[in-house]
Amino acid sequence: HKDAYQVILDGVKGGAKEKRLAAQFIPKFFKHFPELADSAINAQLDLCEDEDVSIRRQAIKELPQFATGDNLPRVADILTQLLQSDDSAEFNLVNNALLSIFKMDAKGTLGGLFSQILQGEDIVRERAIKFLSTKLKTLPEEVMTKEVEEFILTESKKVLEDVTGEEFVLFMKILSGLKSLQTVSGRQQLVELVAEQADLEQTFNPSDTDCVDRLLQCTRQAVPLFSKNVHSTKFVTYFCEHVLPNLSSLTTLVEGLDIQLEVLKLLAEMSSFCGDMEKLESNLKKLFDKLLEYMPLPPEEAENGENAGNEEPKLQFSYVECLLYSFHQLGRKLPDFLTAKLNAEKLKDFKIRLQYFARGLQVYIRQLRLALQGKTGEALKTEENKIKVVALKITNNINVLIKDLFHIPPSYKSTVTLSWKPVQKADASQKRASEDTTSSSPPKKASSAGPKRDARQIYNPPSGKYSSNLGSFSYEQRGGFRGGRGRGWGGRGNRSRGRIY
């Protein structure tokens, strides 16, 4: 019968009818002619690239029948390349075919997918990564075994040596969804992967937008992974030592993003999970100095008449909430910082600033409460009232933290929920704040309230200024993380082109 099968194979060179028959019969009798396996697969591939869409669809639909033994990785590789189809019905057939061979041999299928991610064309790579990020979570546990998950992690590490920002976010989504990485040691592994991407050993260049965006992108991926057992120390240290001193020089290409506030928010979120820090006193001092920049002296007490006259200094509430919260969290680790590490003059200066800020706060809180009094439901959903509600959270948080620092000696016992975070129940306050948040959640929106910002302030009471852009912020930068790529931020070097079945 070998000659008869060869006639069927030759049918791919015939007319439309012969090709349709060949598309059905080549896979049907494939298993009976192992010596013609290569010729059969190549013949079916020719049909997968036929000009007639109905022939292509038929040929693709039957491809899983070739996925036996050693042929499976090759079929997976072929199907991955076919993901580049722009015909939606064809694209869905390819997806379904990949899922069906996944259930036969997950590792073999992944081998084909990762082979194309590492070496295929950009469109194939992009769609293969998307396939993994959307389909893996739908597969049952008997398919996604520990061995399969370990293979995904190993192969992903190879890909992460050269990725764009967008791809990095997708891979973090893939990896953080793996069951074997839900443990403390698994999350620790993920944090180390992110730290490697962030390149925390490098010198920080605040004027290099690639450098700044890469750090923020990586930190956003790391934040949901931190807990009382998985520490943020490495990131917090880097922010204190390299980013805070350069805060005012930071640059970004992202329109409307208050980059300084975004950095301070990330630092605040990480500070709760910081472990033992080597240079704690030195970093606390950097944080304290930055806080002072946003805690003005009363006008009459400013040196050199800097703030003299009738103009009151602006109170940057959003910035101060972040800095005060971070200082309060790290200050717990060195509770005598304000009393033993600062001289009496500096402590007195700090208390004057706190007192002045607290006075402005009280006025502001009263105004906000009055403005929101009696408002419920729909009335609170207007843009202006949403801003007032957040402003009230910010000012109340600052108020609680200032009261703590006014104790003699200063206290670090109060707990507050950062204004942009969902309120945690009291009994859950010791649990990981991000337990409900996977790394696929959109990062929080950075609000615009920094000095010298021209963002529109929708509501701005007389003696204070705070964030006016609320809601969730999500931006995914396209860009290479690890340097040395031909197309810079977003490029990944040269890969082979064309059919490589």
VMD Tcl script that draws the C-alpha trace (Angstrom):
set ca {
  {0.00 0.00 0.00}
  {3.03 2.27 0.21}
  {2.63 3.22 -3.46}
  {-1.03 4.12 -2.87}
  {-0.04 6.40 0.05}
  {2.61 8.03 -2.16}
  {-0.15 8.80 -4.70}
  {-2.10 10.56 -1.92}
  {1.03 12.55 -1.02}
  {1.46 13.59 -4.62}
  {-2.12 14.87 -4.54}
  {-0.85 18.08 -2.94}
  {0.49 19.06 -6.37}
  {-2.90 18.52 -8.04}
  {-6.01 20.68 -8.26}
  {-8.35 21.87 -5.47}
  {-10.26 18.57 -5.24}
  {-7.10 16.45 -5.00}
  {-5.69 18.79 -2.33}
  {-8.86 18.59 -0.24}
  {-8.76 14.78 -0.35}
  {-5.02 14.79 0.41}
  {-5.60 17.09 3.45}
  {-7.93 14.43 4.93}
  {-6.22 11.17 3.87}
  {-2.54 12.06 4.53}
  {-3.16 12.33 8.31}
  {-5.68 9.47 8.34}
  {-3.14 6.85 7.15}
  {0.00 8.61 8.47}
  {0.63 6.16 11.33}
  {0.77 3.18 8.94}
  {3.75 4.52 6.96}
  {6.48 5.60 9.44}
  {9.11 5.42 6.67}
  {7.21 8.18 4.79}
  {6.70 10.36 7.91}
  {8.90 13.25 6.72}
  {7.36 13.33 3.27}
  {3.85 13.20 4.76}
  {4.47 16.07 7.20}
  {6.05 18.20 4.44}
  {3.11 17.47 2.14}
  {0.64 18.53 4.84}
  {2.70 21.70 5.41}
  {2.38 22.60 1.76}
  {-1.39 22.36 2.20}
  {-1.19 24.57 5.32}
  {0.26 27.27 3.06}
  {-2.14 26.78 0.13}
  {-3.76 29.84 -1.45}
  {-7.24 28.36 -0.92}
  {-8.29 29.24 2.63}
  {-10.61 26.22 2.94}
  {-7.73 23.85 2.09}
  {-5.47 25.61 4.58}
  {-8.06 25.31 7.35}
  {-8.64 21.60 6.64}
  {-4.88 20.92 6.67}
  {-4.33 22.84 9.94}
  {-7.24 21.12 11.63}
  {-5.67 17.69 10.94}
  {-2.11 18.61 12.06}
  {-2.47 17.16 15.61}
  {-2.78 13.69 14.03}
  {0.91 13.95 13.06}
  {1.93 14.68 16.66}
  {3.14 11.23 17.58}
  {6.41 10.37 19.33}
  {9.40 12.32 18.03}
  {7.23 14.24 15.56}
  {5.33 16.13 18.29}
  {7.89 18.93 18.97}
  {8.14 19.51 15.22}
  {4.35 19.75 14.86}
  {4.29 22.16 17.85}
  {6.97 24.26 16.16}
  {4.96 24.33 12.92}
  {1.71 25.25 14.68}
  {3.51 28.01 16.58}
  {4.69 29.50 13.27}
  {1.13 29.29 11.95}
  {-0.01 31.58 14.81}
  {1.00 34.45 12.53}
  {-2.16 33.88 10.45}
  {-4.41 36.93 10.13}
  {-7.46 34.82 9.24}
  {-9.44 34.57 12.50}
  {-10.94 31.12 11.78}
  {-7.50 29.81 10.84}
  {-5.95 31.42 13.93}
  {-8.56 29.74 16.17}
  {-7.88 26.37 14.52}
  {-4.15 26.79 15.26}
  {-4.93 27.65 18.90}
  {-7.17 24.61 19.28}
  {-4.63 22.32 17.60}
  {-1.88 23.56 19.97}
  {-4.12 22.97 22.99}
  {-4.96 19.45 21.83}
  {-1.29 18.43 21.46}
  {-0.54 20.15 24.80}
  {-2.74 17.50 26.40}
  {-0.76 14.73 24.63}
  {2.70 15.99 25.65}
  {2.99 19.35 27.40}
  {6.82 19.46 27.47}
  {7.10 18.56 23.78}
  {4.58 21.26 22.86}
  {6.36 23.83 25.03}
  {9.63 22.88 23.31}
  {8.12 23.92 19.97}
  {6.66 27.16 21.39}
  {9.87 28.22 23.15}
  {11.97 27.34 20.11}
  {9.98 29.90 18.11}
  {9.97 32.46 20.94}
  {13.77 32.29 21.02}
  {14.44 32.10 17.28}
  {11.29 32.89 15.30}
  {10.09 36.04 13.60}
  {8.82 38.91 15.74}
  {5.13 38.34 14.93}
  {5.46 34.61 15.77}
  {7.35 35.36 18.98}
  {4.76 37.93 20.03}
  {1.83 35.57 19.41}
  {3.53 32.57 21.02}
  {4.13 34.58 24.21}
  {0.52 35.76 24.15}
  {-0.64 32.15 23.69}
  {1.31 31.09 26.79}
  {0.06 34.04 28.86}
  {-3.61 33.36 28.07}
  {-3.83 29.56 27.61}
  {-1.56 28.01 30.26}
  {-3.92 28.98 33.07}
  {-6.78 27.13 31.33}
  {-4.95 23.78 31.31}
  {-5.85 21.16 33.94}
  {-3.47 20.14 36.75}
  {-2.75 16.73 35.23}
  {-1.25 18.57 32.23}
  {0.53 21.29 34.22}
  {2.63 18.97 36.38}
  {5.54 20.13 38.55}
  {7.97 18.89 35.89}
  {6.16 20.90 33.18}
  {6.19 24.04 35.37}
  {9.93 23.61 36.01}
  {10.47 23.37 32.25}
  {8.49 26.61 31.73}
  {10.61 28.38 34.35}
  {13.90 27.13 32.84}
  {12.92 28.13 29.30}
  {11.49 31.48 30.45}
  {14.80 32.36 32.08}
  {16.50 31.92 28.69}
  {13.95 34.24 27.05}
  {14.28 36.82 29.84}
  {17.92 37.33 28.93}
  {16.68 39.45 26.03}
  {13.13 40.86 26.24}
  {11.16 44.03 25.67}
  {9.29 45.69 28.55}
  {5.97 44.40 27.27}
  {7.26 40.84 26.97}
  {8.70 41.00 30.47}
  {5.28 41.90 31.92}
  {3.69 38.96 30.07}
  {6.34 36.52 31.31}
  {5.84 37.69 34.88}
  {2.12 37.02 34.40}
  {2.91 33.51 33.08}
  {5.37 32.67 35.87}
  {3.41 34.12 38.77}
  {0.44 31.98 37.66}
  {2.42 28.72 38.05}
  {1.27 26.69 41.04}
  {4.83 25.71 42.03}
  {5.77 29.40 42.34}
  {2.94 30.28 44.75}
  {5.11 29.25 47.73}
  {7.38 31.60 49.68}
  {10.48 30.16 47.97}
  {8.71 30.42 44.58}
  {7.90 34.08 45.12}
  {11.45 34.67 46.29}
  {12.67 33.18 42.99}
  {10.40 35.55 41.06}
  {11.66 38.57 43.03}
  {15.23 37.56 42.19}
  {14.30 37.28 38.51}
  {12.81 40.79 38.60}
  {15.84 42.18 40.47}
  {18.08 40.72 37.77}
  {15.96 42.40 35.06}
  {16.04 45.70 36.96}
  {19.85 45.43 37.02}
  {20.15 46.84 40.53}
  {23.95 46.60 40.32}
  {24.13 49.25 37.60}
  {24.71 52.96 38.13}
  {21.37 54.75 38.01}
  {21.06 57.43 35.34}
  {18.01 59.67 36.05}
  {18.19 61.36 32.65}
  {18.12 58.05 30.72}
  {14.43 57.33 30.09}
  {15.18 53.66 29.30}
  {16.94 53.23 32.63}
  {14.13 54.95 34.59}
  {11.31 53.13 32.80}
  {13.00 49.75 33.19}
  {13.38 50.29 36.94}
  {9.74 51.35 37.37}
  {8.44 48.55 35.17}
  {10.39 45.93 37.13}
  {9.47 47.39 40.51}
  {5.78 47.32 39.61}
  {6.12 43.60 38.86}
  {7.95 42.99 42.15}
  {5.58 44.88 44.48}
  {2.75 42.28 44.52}
  {5.30 39.56 45.34}
  {6.60 41.13 48.56}
  {5.37 39.91 51.93}
  {6.57 39.56 55.52}
  {8.51 36.49 54.29}
  {9.64 37.80 50.89}
  {11.50 41.02 51.56}
  {11.82 44.14 49.44}
  {15.15 45.14 51.01}
  {17.21 45.10 47.81}
  {14.73 47.36 46.00}
  {14.17 49.74 48.94}
  {17.94 50.09 49.38}
  {18.39 50.90 45.68}
  {15.59 53.48 45.77}
  {17.03 55.18 48.88}
  {20.64 55.18 47.69}
  {20.25 55.91 43.99}
  {16.77 57.15 43.12}
  {15.76 59.50 45.97}
  {18.87 61.70 45.67}
  {18.04 62.12 41.94}
  {14.27 62.47 42.34}
  {14.00 65.92 40.76}
  {16.11 64.87 37.72}
  {13.99 61.86 36.71}
  {12.77 61.82 33.13}
  {10.13 59.75 31.34}
  {8.56 59.61 27.88}
  {5.17 58.70 29.35}
  {2.85 61.65 28.85}
  {0.99 62.90 31.91}
  {2.95 60.70 34.34}
  {4.22 62.43 37.49}
  {7.37 60.34 37.60}
  {8.45 61.64 41.03}
  {5.16 60.71 42.66}
  {5.17 57.32 40.92}
  {8.60 56.55 42.43}
  {7.51 57.68 45.90}
  {4.36 55.54 45.76}
  {6.37 52.45 44.83}
  {8.85 53.14 47.64}
  {6.00 53.54 50.14}
  {4.40 50.23 49.08}
  {7.72 48.40 49.35}
  {8.78 49.94 52.67}
  {6.28 47.79 54.62}
  {8.14 44.63 53.63}
  {11.73 45.75 54.03}
  {13.94 43.33 55.97}
  {17.23 44.05 57.73}
  {19.07 46.76 55.83}
  {22.87 47.09 55.90}
  {23.08 50.88 55.74}
  {19.83 51.59 57.57}
  {20.90 54.82 59.28}
  {22.41 56.28 56.11}
  {19.31 55.41 54.02}
  {16.93 56.67 56.69}
  {18.87 59.94 56.62}
  {18.41 60.19 52.81}
  {14.69 59.55 53.24}
  {14.49 62.11 56.07}
  {16.30 64.77 54.00}
  {13.93 64.19 51.07}
  {10.92 64.44 53.42}
  {12.20 67.81 54.71}
  {12.14 69.19 51.15}
  {8.35 68.77 51.16}
  {7.78 69.87 54.77}
  {8.17 73.67 54.61}
  {8.95 75.96 57.52}
  {6.31 78.52 58.41}
  {6.87 81.65 56.27}
  {8.05 83.85 59.15}
  {10.59 81.28 60.28}
  {12.20 80.57 56.91}
  {15.85 81.46 56.63}
  {16.93 84.34 54.37}
  {13.30 85.37 54.00}
  {12.94 82.59 51.47}
  {9.23 82.21 52.09}
  {8.71 85.61 53.56}
  {5.82 87.82 52.50}
  {2.20 86.88 52.19}
  {2.62 83.84 49.98}
  {2.14 80.60 51.87}
  {4.21 77.61 50.76}
  {2.34 74.93 48.86}
  {1.77 71.74 50.83}
  {2.44 68.73 48.63}
  {0.16 66.25 50.38}
  {0.57 63.32 47.94}
  {4.35 63.47 48.16}
  {4.36 63.86 51.93}
  {2.02 60.89 52.46}
  {4.46 58.62 50.59}
  {7.62 59.96 52.20}
  {6.18 60.11 55.72}
  {4.81 56.57 55.41}
  {8.18 55.22 54.14}
  {10.04 57.05 56.92}
  {7.55 55.71 59.51}
  {8.01 52.11 58.23}
  {11.81 52.20 58.13}
  {11.99 54.32 61.29}
  {10.55 51.36 63.24}
  {13.82 49.56 62.60}
  {15.83 52.41 64.16}
  {13.42 54.02 66.65}
  {16.05 56.34 68.18}
  {16.94 57.92 64.80}
  {15.14 61.20 65.55}
  {16.31 61.44 69.17}
  {19.84 59.96 69.11}
  {21.01 60.30 65.52}
  {19.87 63.90 64.89}
  {21.21 66.82 66.87}
  {18.76 68.79 69.03}
  {18.63 71.68 66.58}
  {17.60 69.45 63.66}
  {14.95 67.71 65.75}
  {13.54 71.08 66.82}
  {13.50 72.22 63.16}
  {11.66 69.02 62.18}
  {9.04 69.47 64.90}
  {8.38 73.05 63.74}
  {7.85 71.78 60.19}
  {5.56 68.98 61.41}
  {3.54 71.46 63.48}
  {3.14 73.86 60.56}
  {2.10 71.04 58.23}
  {-0.34 69.68 60.82}
  {-1.99 73.12 61.15}
  {-2.51 73.30 57.38}
  {-3.84 69.75 57.47}
  {-6.50 70.52 60.07}
  {-7.87 73.39 57.99}
  {-7.86 71.23 54.92}
  {-9.52 68.22 56.61}
  {-12.31 70.48 57.93}
  {-12.90 71.93 54.45}
  {-13.02 68.47 52.87}
  {-15.37 67.03 55.50}
  {-17.67 69.98 55.09}
  {-17.64 69.62 51.29}
  {-18.46 65.89 51.51}
  {-20.96 66.11 54.36}
  {-24.24 64.33 53.61}
  {-23.08 63.19 50.18}
  {-23.71 59.52 49.35}
  {-23.98 57.16 46.38}
  {-24.06 58.90 43.02}
  {-23.05 62.28 44.46}
  {-19.70 60.81 45.55}
  {-19.03 59.47 42.06}
  {-18.56 62.86 40.42}
  {-14.95 63.57 39.43}
  {-14.63 66.44 41.89}
  {-15.98 64.46 44.84}
  {-13.84 61.42 44.04}
  {-10.83 63.71 44.30}
  {-12.05 65.09 47.63}
  {-12.56 61.57 49.03}
  {-8.98 60.60 48.13}
  {-7.70 63.91 49.45}
  {-9.41 63.16 52.77}
  {-7.72 59.74 52.91}
  {-4.33 61.32 52.18}
  {-4.71 64.07 54.78}
  {-6.04 61.70 57.45}
  {-3.08 59.36 56.87}
  {-0.57 62.21 57.21}
  {-2.37 63.38 60.35}
  {-2.07 59.96 62.01}
  {1.63 59.66 61.13}
  {2.47 63.18 62.32}
  {0.75 62.49 65.67}
  {2.94 59.39 66.06}
  {6.13 61.37 65.44}
  {5.05 64.04 67.95}
  {5.13 61.52 70.79}
  {8.07 61.77 73.18}
  {9.94 59.68 72.23}
  {8.56 59.41 68.66}
  {6.29 56.40 68.18}
  {5.99 54.10 65.18}
  {2.95 52.10 66.27}
  {0.09 53.48 64.17}
  {-0.95 51.64 61.02}
  {-2.50 53.38 58.04}
  {-3.60 52.13 54.61}
  {-2.02 54.13 51.81}
  {-4.65 56.30 50.10}
  {-4.49 54.47 46.75}
  {-4.69 50.97 48.28}
  {-7.90 49.10 49.14}
  {-8.65 49.21 52.88}
  {-7.45 46.05 54.65}
  {-9.40 44.55 57.55}
  {-7.65 45.09 60.87}
  {-7.17 41.37 61.50}
  {-5.57 40.99 58.09}
  {-3.13 43.84 58.53}
  {-0.29 41.47 59.32}
  {-0.95 39.41 56.20}
  {0.71 40.19 52.92}
  {-0.98 43.35 51.67}
  {-0.87 42.12 48.14}
  {-2.33 38.66 48.77}
  {-5.27 39.41 46.48}
  {-3.08 40.95 43.82}
  {-1.37 38.92 41.16}
  {1.34 40.45 39.08}
  {-1.05 40.67 36.19}
  {-3.03 43.32 38.00}
  {-2.59 46.77 36.52}
  {-0.18 48.89 38.51}
  {-1.67 51.76 40.46}
  {-1.90 55.07 38.72}
  {0.65 57.65 39.59}
  {-1.10 60.90 40.28}
  {0.17 64.30 39.30}
  {0.98 66.60 42.14}
  {4.64 67.38 41.98}
  {6.26 70.78 42.03}
  {6.56 72.47 38.64}
  {3.89 70.22 37.11}
  {1.40 71.62 34.67}
  {-1.19 68.86 35.09}
  {-4.69 70.27 35.42}
  {-5.72 70.58 39.08}
  {-9.45 69.99 39.19}
  {-9.89 70.94 42.81}
  {-7.28 72.91 44.66}
  {-8.15 74.49 48.03}
  {-6.23 77.55 49.14}
  {-3.28 76.23 51.12}
  {-2.65 72.78 49.75}
  {-2.11 70.78 46.66}
  {-2.54 67.08 46.06}
  {-3.04 64.56 43.38}
  {-5.82 65.27 40.91}
  {-5.48 62.26 38.63}
  {-7.10 59.27 40.26}
  {-7.81 55.69 39.31}
  {-5.66 52.81 38.20}
  {-2.59 53.56 36.17}
  {-1.33 51.02 33.71}
  {1.29 51.58 31.08}
  {3.46 48.94 29.56}
  {6.58 50.25 27.96}
  {7.84 48.58 24.85}
  {11.50 48.26 25.28}
  {14.55 46.09 25.65}
  {15.70 45.59 29.20}
  {19.16 44.28 28.89}
  {20.92 46.60 26.49}
  {22.90 45.93 23.35}
  {19.99 45.36 21.00}
  {19.94 46.62 17.46}
  {16.69 48.56 17.86}
  {17.35 50.01 21.30}
  {14.42 50.30 23.73}
  {12.11 47.75 22.16}
  {14.61 45.91 20.01}
  {15.85 42.38 20.47}
  {18.65 41.80 18.01}
  {18.52 39.90 14.75}
  {16.68 36.65 14.30}
  {16.38 34.36 11.32}
  {13.50 34.98 8.97}
  {11.36 32.74 6.84}
  {9.99 29.25 7.14}
  {12.18 27.06 9.37}
  {9.95 24.01 9.75}
}
mol new
graphics top color blue
foreach p $ca { graphics top sphere $p radius 0.5 }
foreach p [lrange $ca 0 end-1] q [lrange $ca 1 end] { graphics top cylinder $p $q radius 0.2 }
display resetview
